[in-house]
Amino acid sequence: MITQKFEVTINAKADKVWDVLWNDLTYMQWTSVFCHGSYAVSDWKEGSRIHFYSPGGKGMYSTIIALKPNVEMTFNHLGEIDDYKELPNDEKASEWSNSKEQYLLTETNGSTHVVVNLNSVEEYATYFEDVFPKALAIVKELSERNCITITTKIKAPIEKVWNYWNQPEHITKWCAASDDWHTPKAANNCVTGGQFTNTMAAKDGSFSFDFSGTYTAVKPNELLAYTLEDGRIVRIIFVPVKDQIQIIETFEAETQNPMEMQQTGWQNILDNFKKYVENN
């Protein structure tokens, strides 16, 4: 067993960083670099069991051995999970059983330094050296920006969900926050570095605007990330949950309208998408 250390300084208060780390929806965003669709189930109390799952029901079970809000979270990893059930340790699992994973947050003058201390077996060291900095980079981005996260679950195959989300002929059918608005025109080059433009307009012709951005990451059936023309970021993951697809969308809020209004508007569009996919 070896110990690895990862750290990042984030220009945000500790309570904001803590929420990004352990809120269910943002947790799924930053841990997606380890396993797409991974999630945790726990009552999040010190001494409690926690199950870390992949979408297929495999994973790891652990105990929360230290929980000090905004300061420390430490897990003691115990064994493997298969089909959502804890397994007795075999020889392989015994190599890492009782390993620790510790998150320490220290706030100074409004910035938070995050240190992750991780026990791992040597064969996974290179993997963690690669992916942990990527995960912490997502935590940093979501913490430093004024983000809102929304979600929905759709009963449809992932291929259909992905295509209806990205194909212009479908975008024009669902991309509206209310019945008096629509998207009469859409263009989408859905590749990393590609651009999209959705023309959103009031149905009475009184107002219209282009909603445009550039993709910074595209993983078909899994992830979309883009930067809007004004520099705000959006990150969307598509996660299989049994016979449904969960969409988790995190967007950076603008400063001209109340946060609640923005959340409602984006959620309405997401709800329209769900309705369109399930009814067509």
Buried (B, 14 or more C-beta within 10 A) or exposed (E): EEEBEBEBEBEBBBEBBBBBBBEEBBBBBBBBBBBBBBBBBBEBEEEEBBBBBBBEEBBBBBBBBBBEEBBBBBBBBBBBBEEEEBEEBEEEBEEBBBBBBBBBBBBEEEBBBBBBBBBBEEEBBEEBEEBBEEBBEBBBBBBBBEBBBBBBEBEBBBEBBBBBBBBBEBBBBBBBBEEEBBBEBBEBEBEEEEBBBBBBBEEEEEEBEEBBBBBBEBEBBBBBBBBBEEEBBBBBBBBBEEEBBBBBBBBBBEEEEEEEEBBEBBBBBBBBBBEBBEEE
